[in-house]
Amino acid sequence: MPDLDDQRILDADPSLASLGDVLSGAALARRLGVPAVRVAYVRYKPGVSAEAGVEICRADGRIVWARSVAHVAPGERKLARAARHADERDAVLVYDEERAWGVFADVADPALPGIASARADHPHASVLVYKPGRRWVARCDACGTIIKVHAPAAGERAATAHALAGAHLPTAAVTREDLARGIIETRLLPGGAPEPGDRDAIDAAGRALAHLHAAQAEISPQDLAGWRADREAEIAGALDAIAHVAPREIAAAQRIARAVRRIVGARDALAIVHGDFSIDQLIADGADLHVIDLDRARIGDPLADLACWAGDEIARGADVPSPPLVEAYLRAGGSVDHDDLRILTAGALLQRAVEPFRARRSGWEAEISRRLAVAVRLAMPSDEALPGLRPALALPGAELVVHRPGRRAVVRSVEAGKTRFVKVVRPSRADRVLDRARRVEHLRAVRTPQILWSSAHRGLIALTSVGERTLLELGGDPGAPDADIAAAWTTAGRAIGELQQLPTEALPMHGVAEELAATRRQLARAERVLPADVVTRAVDAVTRDLEGAPATDPVVLHRDLHDKQLLVAAERPASQLGLIDVDTLAAGEGAVDVANLLVHVELRELQGLLTPRRAALAREALETSVVRELPDAVRARIPAYARATRLRLAGVYGARPGAEEISRVLLGRALEEDPD
């Protein structure tokens, strides 16, 4: 009788008549009349096929390795071809055409033609691993060799990988290659895998990994794109596998995948990586340590090796990864972003989630659930100051959009086809954020997010979505009509005018002192990029401008208004904008928001994100919709606040890698001097 976990698979896929025979070693043993059969590795595509590498123990004590494969339809052509191929090599153990099931000795694996050659060359070799169609590994003590057989194309990649990483690691020497057959042979090393608690071996592994990652290598922009594409393929493959064998876990798996994709897309560190680093890839012999299995070495993210090690530890039963390898790696000069490592470890667990099923371990369904539960905890950021973050990330279709540790987060959630955004703030700020959202709920010029629900003690506010693309994205879209650009910026100006009509009671003041303080804070972040003497002169000039004329009467300000806070909905005309992020509402001079928008138009033109024509359209729209409507005293203050905005943005962009030139131009314009 199949165990309960397998029975659920069998009940869900009646189209594969012989699926139970592939999954069950006992069933195959009965069919062959042998004492025992161990199913070592399974690949399964529901409604299509199942394939397993099996170890058959014969009555005479001999071990036979074979491929057990089932297809969905009787007489399936692919299986019939495999049977003919095996019959030519006297390798058919079972062929049941009626039930579309066959068992063929490993030498008849059509994707691994090197197995027959390897067995002929090493008749006494013991098979260590057989994954049909992918990899066959054997050990020959008589000649002191490890023999690996890949598909020929994969063998060429493995040989390249060995050459790339082998020059920088203590490893087994390659003694023979036959890449036409996918064969790579390496020297058999003395010793064995260290115990998980062997600190000396782990310290040596950390040092070896740091040395590998520090090695010089030719790295191109295509390497980063290739690495990200391969990671995406691995994530997609892991999700497919989980959907096939543990469909009840797919929501958790998708949550993990979203977090991992965000980190993979944000990271750009590259080095030579091992690609499959774990304690199984170490051979310790006294004080000597070797790193083996370099088949997957390539140019990639160095944190992936540390994440792979940690994922392996958790797969072995740990609830959290232990720190010794990371500590040794850091002592050897490695660099680690611990938050990114935590989420990439969740990704490594996602990729290992279905291993218990593939390796036919008892209770595989519960172990898949355990691994994914640990991965979910790792993928969901922990922030003691934001107790609502984890509940927000547990919402259906949750995806972390913004996280400023200790300050705030934004989570996108999709349920029943509807998108909502959940703001996560410190509980002490929840009432203030709610107040700001309520103040703008009934604006007419723009649409504002409506409050769906809130939880003050957790610091959560759920809001409706008011658009999919920003005004910045609209302006950069060459297919968008100029009329839409002008209409959208006109609406932005009208929104400022309507905000300024709201009551200012109980709002914090944002005056000259606050504007200058915010500017100095941003400039402090860019002190390594911007010349101190020029910054000092610019601050003095802006201070004189702002303090040199009387402040105008306070009105309601957005206070952080720019083209990424204004959204366009796909189903609405561009003139119907949405306004977001009103947490910063304050009372201050009416020139502040106008200057901020005008300088952002200037910035986008500098960045090449707005054409000169579209920048002129935006400025003209703001002029007609809001600037002309302002009192003379307020209009007169716009140039001073525009200089202050340029200076503040010089600090913002000076702290961003690759944006130093933009920062210096803004600094020069704030000083009204040549940026050089």
ZAMARGU-4260 file (C-alpha; in steps of 0.2 Angstrom, whole numbers, plus 5000, padded with zeros to 4 digits):
<rodrens>
0) 5000/5000/5000 | 5007/5017/4996 | 5009/5029/5011 | 4996/5043/5013 | 5007/5056/5005
5) 5009/5046/4989 | 4991/5041/4989 | 4986/5060/4988 | 4997/5061/4972 | 4990/5045/4965
10) 4972/5050/4968 | 4975/5067/4960 | 4983/5060/4944 | 4974/5045/4938 | 4980/5048/4920
15) 4997/5040/4924 | 4992/5022/4926 | 5010/5017/4932 | 5014/5032/4943 | 5013/5020/4958
20) 5025/5008/4951 | 5038/5023/4948 | 5036/5029/4966 | 5036/5013/4975 | 5052/5003/4977
25) 5042/4988/4984 | 5031/4987/4969 | 5046/4986/4957 | 5054/4973/4968 | 5039/4962/4967
30) 5038/4964/4948 | 5057/4960/4946 | 5057/4946/4960 | 5072/4954/4969 | 5074/4957/4988
35) 5074/4976/4987 | 5073/4991/4976 | 5077/5009/4982 | 5069/5023/4973 | 5083/5036/4974
40) 5077/5051/4964 | 5061/5056/4955 | 5055/5069/4943 | 5037/5071/4940 | 5026/5081/4928
45) 5007/5078/4932 | 4997/5071/4918 | 5013/5069/4907 | 5026/5058/4915 | 5036/5052/4930
50) 5054/5046/4930 | 5065/5039/4943 | 5083/5033/4946 | 5082/5016/4955 | 5095/5005/4964
55) 5090/4987/4962 | 5097/4974/4975 | 5097/4957/4966 | 5097/4940/4975 | 5115/4937/4971
60) 5120/4953/4980 | 5124/4963/4964 | 5118/4981/4962 | 5109/4987/4946 | 5105/5005/4943
65) 5091/5008/4932 | 5079/5021/4925 | 5060/5018/4929 | 5049/5029/4918 | 5030/5030/4916
70) 5020/5040/4902 | 5002/5045/4901 | 4996/5035/4886 | 4998/5017/4882 | 5010/5015/4867
75) 5017/5032/4870 | 5030/5035/4856 | 5044/5042/4867 | 5043/5027/4879 | 5043/5015/4864
80) 5059/5023/4857 | 5067/5021/4874 | 5062/5003/4875 | 5070/5000/4857 | 5086/5009/4862
85) 5087/4999/4878 | 5084/4983/4869 | 5098/4986/4858 | 5109/4986/4873 | 5101/4971/4882
90) 5095/4984/4895 | 5076/4981/4896 | 5071/4975/4914 | 5053/4979/4912 | 5043/4985/4897
95) 5024/4986/4900 | 5017/4994/4884 | 4999/4993/4890 | 5003/5003/4906 | 5016/5014/4897
100) 5029/5009/4910 | 5047/5004/4907 | 5063/5000/4918 | 5079/5001/4908 | 5097/4999/4915
105) 5107/5015/4917 | 5118/5011/4902 | 5103/5014/4890 | 5100/5032/4896 | 5098/5041/4880
110) 5103/5058/4887 | 5118/5051/4896 | 5128/5042/4883 | 5144/5042/4893 | 5137/5030/4906
115) 5141/5014/4895 | 5158/5021/4891 | 5161/5024/4910 | 5156/5007/4915 | 5167/4999/4902
120) 5182/5009/4908 | 5178/5006/4927 | 5169/4990/4928 | 5171/4990/4947 | 5165/5007/4950
125) 5151/5010/4963 | 5137/5022/4958 | 5134/5036/4970 | 5121/5047/4961 | 5110/5043/4947
130) 5097/5056/4941 | 5091/5050/4924 | 5094/5062/4910 | 5104/5073/4921 | 5119/5066/4930
135) 5127/5050/4935 | 5142/5049/4947 | 5152/5034/4952 | 5168/5030/4963 | 5181/5019/4957
140) 5193/5014/4971 | 5203/5003/4960 | 5210/5018/4950 | 5207/5032/4963 | 5194/5041/4952
145) 5177/5050/4953 | 5168/5048/4937 | 5154/5060/4932 | 5143/5059/4917 | 5133/5073/4911
150) 5123/5076/4895 | 5136/5082/4883 | 5131/5100/4883 | 5130/5100/4902 | 5147/5092/4902
155) 5155/5106/4892 | 5148/5119/4905 | 5154/5108/4919 | 5172/5108/4912 | 5171/5127/4910
160) 5165/5129/4928 | 5179/5118/4934 | 5192/5128/4925 | 5184/5145/4932 | 5183/5140/4950
165) 5197/5127/4951 | 5211/5139/4950 | 5205/5148/4966 | 5200/5133/4977 | 5209/5118/4984
170) 5199/5104/4974 | 5201/5088/4966 | 5212/5088/4950 | 5203/5084/4933 | 5212/5068/4927
175) 5202/5065/4911 | 5188/5073/4900 | 5178/5066/4886 | 5166/5080/4883 | 5159/5072/4868
180) 5151/5059/4880 | 5149/5071/4894 | 5162/5063/4905 | 5173/5072/4918 | 5185/5062/4929
185) 5193/5069/4945 | 5206/5062/4957 | 5198/5053/4972 | 5203/5063/4987 | 5207/5055/5004
190) 5196/5059/5019 | 5177/5062/5019 | 5164/5075/5022 | 5166/5084/5039 | 5153/5083/5053
195) 5141/5098/5054 | 5149/5104/5071 | 5167/5103/5064 | 5172/5121/5067 | 5190/5119/5060
200) 5183/5113/5043 | 5169/5126/5043 | 5182/5140/5047 | 5193/5133/5032 | 5177/5133/5021
205) 5173/5151/5025 | 5191/5156/5021 | 5191/5146/5005 | 5174/5154/5000 | 5180/5172/5003
210) 5196/5169/4993 | 5185/5162/4979 | 5174/5177/4979 | 5189/5189/4980 | 5197/5181/4964
215) 5199/5192/4949 | 5188/5188/4935 | 5182/5195/4918 | 5164/5201/4922 | 5152/5209/4909
220) 5135/5217/4910 | 5128/5201/4902 | 5134/5191/4917 | 5122/5201/4928 | 5107/5199/4916
225) 5111/5180/4914 | 5113/5177/4933 | 5096/5186/4936 | 5088/5176/4921 | 5094/5160/4928
230) 5088/5164/4946 | 5071/5168/4939 | 5071/5151/4930 | 5075/5142/4946 | 5061/5151/4955
235) 5049/5147/4942 | 5054/5129/4942 | 5053/5128/4961 | 5035/5135/4960 | 5030/5123/4947
240) 5037/5108/4957 | 5028/5113/4973 | 5012/5116/4963 | 5014/5098/4956 | 5017/5089/4973
245) 5012/5100/4987 | 4998/5112/4980 | 4992/5117/4997 | 5009/5126/5000 | 5008/5136/4984
250) 5002/5152/4992 | 5017/5152/5004 | 5029/5147/4990 | 5023/5162/4980 | 5025/5174/4995
255) 5043/5168/4996 | 5046/5170/4978 | 5040/5188/4978 | 5052/5192/4992 | 5067/5183/4983
260) 5064/5191/4966 | 5064/5208/4974 | 5081/5205/4981 | 5088/5197/4966 | 5083/5211/4955
265) 5090/5224/4967 | 5107/5216/4970 | 5122/5218/4957 | 5137/5211/4966 | 5146/5198/4956
270) 5160/5186/4958 | 5165/5169/4954 | 5153/5158/4964 | 5153/5139/4968 | 5135/5138/4964
275) 5130/5123/4975 | 5140/5126/4991 | 5136/5115/5006 | 5145/5104/5019 | 5143/5089/5007
280) 5154/5098/4995 | 5169/5098/5007 | 5182/5084/5009 | 5192/5085/5025 | 5207/5075/5028
285) 5215/5080/5045 | 5220/5099/5043 | 5217/5098/5024 | 5201/5104/5016 | 5195/5102/4998
290) 5180/5109/4990 | 5172/5098/4977 | 5158/5097/4964 | 5162/5113/4954 | 5150/5109/4940
295) 5139/5124/4944 | 5153/5137/4946 | 5150/5153/4937 | 5149/5172/4938 | 5135/5176/4951
300) 5130/5184/4967 | 5142/5179/4981 | 5128/5179/4994 | 5120/5165/4984 | 5134/5153/4990
305) 5131/5158/5009 | 5112/5156/5006 | 5115/5139/4998 | 5125/5133/5013 | 5112/5140/5025
310) 5097/5132/5016 | 5106/5115/5017 | 5108/5117/5035 | 5089/5120/5037 | 5085/5106/5025
315) 5095/5095/5037 | 5083/5100/5052 | 5089/5116/5058 | 5076/5129/5062 | 5088/5144/5058
320) 5105/5144/5049 | 5120/5144/5061 | 5133/5158/5060 | 5150/5149/5060 | 5152/5149/5041
325) 5147/5168/5039 | 5158/5172/5054 | 5173/5164/5046 | 5169/5172/5029 | 5168/5189/5037
330) 5185/5186/5046 | 5193/5182/5029 | 5187/5198/5021 | 5170/5193/5014 | 5156/5206/5014
335) 5138/5201/5019 | 5122/5211/5019 | 5113/5200/5032 | 5095/5206/5027 | 5098/5201/5009
340) 5106/5184/5015 | 5091/5180/5025 | 5079/5182/5011 | 5091/5173/4998 | 5092/5159/5011
345) 5073/5158/5010 | 5075/5157/4991 | 5088/5142/4993 | 5075/5133/5004 | 5062/5136/4991
350) 5073/5128/4978 | 5075/5113/4990 | 5057/5112/4995 | 5052/5097/4985 | 5069/5087/4988
355) 5060/5076/5001 | 5048/5070/4988 | 5061/5068/4974 | 5072/5058/4986 | 5057/5047/4992
360) 5059/5051/5010 | 5045/5045/5022 | 5034/5060/5027 | 5039/5070/5013 | 5024/5081/5013
365) 5026/5087/5031 | 5045/5090/5028 | 5040/5101/5012 | 5028/5111/5024 | 5042/5113/5037
370) 5055/5120/5025 | 5042/5132/5017 | 5037/5138/5034 | 5055/5142/5039 | 5057/5150/5022
375) 5042/5161/5025 | 5049/5167/5042 | 5065/5171/5034 | 5057/5180/5019 | 5046/5191/5030
380) 5057/5205/5037 | 5057/5206/5055 | 5055/5224/5062 | 5052/5226/5081 | 5047/5244/5078
385) 5034/5239/5065 | 5023/5225/5073 | 5011/5226/5059 | 5024/5221/5046 | 5022/5202/5047
390) 5003/5203/5048 | 5003/5214/5032 | 5014/5202/5023 | 5003/5187/5028 | 4988/5195/5018
395) 4983/5187/5001 | 4995/5191/4987 | 5006/5201/4998 | 5022/5209/4991 | 5034/5221/5000
400) 5035/5237/4990 | 5045/5248/5003 | 5053/5245/5019 | 5062/5258/5029 | 5067/5248/5044
405) 5061/5256/5061 | 5051/5269/5051 | 5038/5263/5039 | 5034/5250/5025 | 5021/5248/5011
410) 5014/5231/5006 | 5004/5228/4990 | 4991/5215/4992 | 4980/5207/4979 | 4964/5198/4983
415) 4950/5193/4972 | 4958/5204/4958 | 4958/5220/4968 | 4974/5228/4973 | 4976/5237/4989
420) 4991/5245/4998 | 4994/5243/5017 | 5004/5256/5025 | 5014/5250/5040 | 5020/5263/5053
425) 5025/5264/5071 | 5009/5262/5081 | 5013/5279/5089 | 5011/5287/5072 | 4996/5277/5066
430) 4983/5290/5072 | 4993/5304/5063 | 4994/5295/5047 | 4975/5291/5047 | 4972/5309/5050
435) 4982/5314/5035 | 4973/5301/5024 | 4956/5307/5030 | 4960/5325/5026 | 4962/5322/5008
440) 4948/5309/5005 | 4936/5321/4997 | 4948/5330/4985 | 4940/5334/4968 | 4955/5338/4957
445) 4963/5321/4960 | 4958/5304/4966 | 4965/5299/4983 | 4966/5282/4992 | 4951/5278/5002
450) 4953/5270/5019 | 4947/5252/5019 | 4952/5247/5037 | 4965/5251/5050 | 4973/5244/5066
455) 4980/5258/5076 | 4988/5246/5089 | 4998/5237/5075 | 5001/5253/5064 | 4991/5247/5049
460) 4981/5257/5037 | 4974/5248/5021 | 4970/5259/5006 | 4963/5257/4989 | 4974/5259/4974
465) 4972/5275/4963 | 4983/5270/4948 | 4996/5259/4941 | 5009/5270/4933 | 5017/5286/4939
470) 5017/5303/4931 | 5036/5301/4928 | 5032/5284/4918 | 5019/5293/4908 | 5031/5307/4903
475) 5044/5295/4898 | 5032/5284/4887 | 5035/5289/4869 | 5018/5282/4864 | 5009/5294/4876
480) 5001/5309/4867 | 5008/5326/4872 | 4990/5331/4875 | 4990/5318/4889 | 5006/5324/4897
485) 4999/5342/4897 | 4983/5337/4904 | 4991/5327/4918 | 5002/5341/4923 | 4988/5353/4923
490) 4979/5342/4935 | 4994/5341/4946 | 4994/5360/4947 | 4975/5360/4951 | 4978/5347/4965
495) 4990/5360/4973 | 4977/5373/4972 | 4964/5362/4980 | 4976/5356/4994 | 4979/5374/4999
500) 4961/5377/5002 | 4960/5364/5016 | 4960/5369/5034 | 4978/5369/5042 | 4972/5366/5060
505) 4983/5353/5070 | 4995/5351/5056 | 5014/5353/5060 | 5022/5369/5053 | 5035/5367/5039
510) 5043/5384/5038 | 5060/5391/5033 | 5069/5383/5048 | 5062/5366/5044 | 5066/5367/5025
515) 5084/5372/5029 | 5085/5358/5042 | 5079/5345/5029 | 5091/5351/5016 | 5106/5350/5028
520) 5101/5332/5033 | 5101/5327/5014 | 5118/5336/5011 | 5126/5327/5025 | 5123/5310/5016
525) 5132/5316/5001 | 5147/5324/5010 | 5159/5312/5002 | 5154/5317/4984 | 5150/5336/4985
530) 5164/5349/4989 | 5162/5355/5006 | 5166/5374/5002 | 5154/5374/4988 | 5140/5366/4999
535) 5144/5379/5012 | 5142/5394/5000 | 5126/5386/4992 | 5118/5384/5010 | 5122/5402/5014
540) 5115/5408/4998 | 5099/5398/5000 | 5097/5403/5018 | 5099/5422/5013 | 5085/5419/5000
545) 5073/5411/5011 | 5076/5422/5026 | 5078/5438/5016 | 5059/5441/5013 | 5044/5439/5024
550) 5035/5422/5024 | 5018/5420/5017 | 5003/5414/5026 | 5003/5395/5029 | 4992/5384/5018
555) 4991/5365/5017 | 5006/5357/5009 | 5009/5339/5003 | 5028/5343/5007 | 5035/5329/4996
560) 5026/5332/4980 | 5034/5325/4964 | 5030/5315/4949 | 5031/5298/4958 | 5017/5303/4970
565) 5005/5306/4956 | 4998/5291/4948 | 4988/5287/4931 | 4976/5273/4931 | 4975/5262/4915
570) 4956/5263/4913 | 4955/5282/4916 | 4961/5297/4906 | 4978/5305/4910 | 4969/5320/4917
575) 4962/5310/4931 | 4977/5308/4942 | 4978/5299/4959 | 4988/5307/4973 | 4997/5296/4986
580) 5009/5297/5001 | 5000/5311/5011 | 5008/5306/5027 | 5019/5322/5026 | 5005/5335/5025
585) 5010/5351/5034 | 5006/5369/5035 | 5018/5381/5026 | 5021/5393/5012 | 5012/5389/4996
590) 5028/5391/4986 | 5035/5374/4993 | 5024/5361/4983 | 5025/5372/4967 | 5044/5374/4968
595) 5046/5355/4971 | 5036/5350/4956 | 5045/5363/4945 | 5062/5357/4950 | 5057/5339/4947
600) 5053/5343/4930 | 5070/5351/4928 | 5078/5335/4936 | 5069/5323/4924 | 5075/5333/4909
605) 5093/5332/4916 | 5091/5314/4918 | 5084/5312/4901 | 5068/5305/4907 | 5058/5320/4900
610) 5061/5327/4883 | 5064/5346/4882 | 5047/5347/4873 | 5038/5338/4887 | 5047/5347/4901
615) 5041/5363/4893 | 5023/5356/4892 | 5024/5352/4910 | 5031/5369/4915 | 5017/5378/4905
620) 5004/5367/4912 | 5009/5371/4930 | 5010/5390/4926 | 4993/5391/4919 | 4985/5379/4932
625) 4992/5385/4948 | 5007/5398/4947 | 4996/5412/4940 | 4982/5408/4953 | 4994/5411/4967
630) 4995/5428/4976 | 5009/5439/4971 | 5019/5437/4987 | 5018/5418/4986 | 5024/5418/4967
635) 5038/5429/4972 | 5044/5415/4985 | 5045/5401/4971 | 5063/5405/4965 | 5070/5404/4983
640) 5061/5388/4987 | 5066/5381/4970 | 5085/5384/4974 | 5082/5376/4991 | 5074/5361/4982
645) 5089/5359/4970 | 5101/5360/4985 | 5091/5346/4994 | 5090/5335/4979 | 5109/5338/4976
650) 5111/5329/4993 | 5098/5315/4989 | 5107/5311/4972 | 5124/5313/4979 | 5121/5298/4990
655) 5115/5287/4976 | 5129/5278/4967 | 5130/5283/4949 | 5121/5299/4951 | 5136/5310/4956
660) 5135/5321/4940 | 5117/5325/4942 | 5121/5330/4960 | 5134/5342/4955 | 5124/5350/4942
665) 5110/5353/4955 | 5122/5360/4967 | 5129/5372/4954 | 5111/5377/4949 | 5107/5380/4968
670) 5122/5391/4969 | 5118/5398/4952 | 5135/5394/4946 | 5143/5383/4933 | 5143/5365/4940
675) 5161/5363/4937
</rodrens>
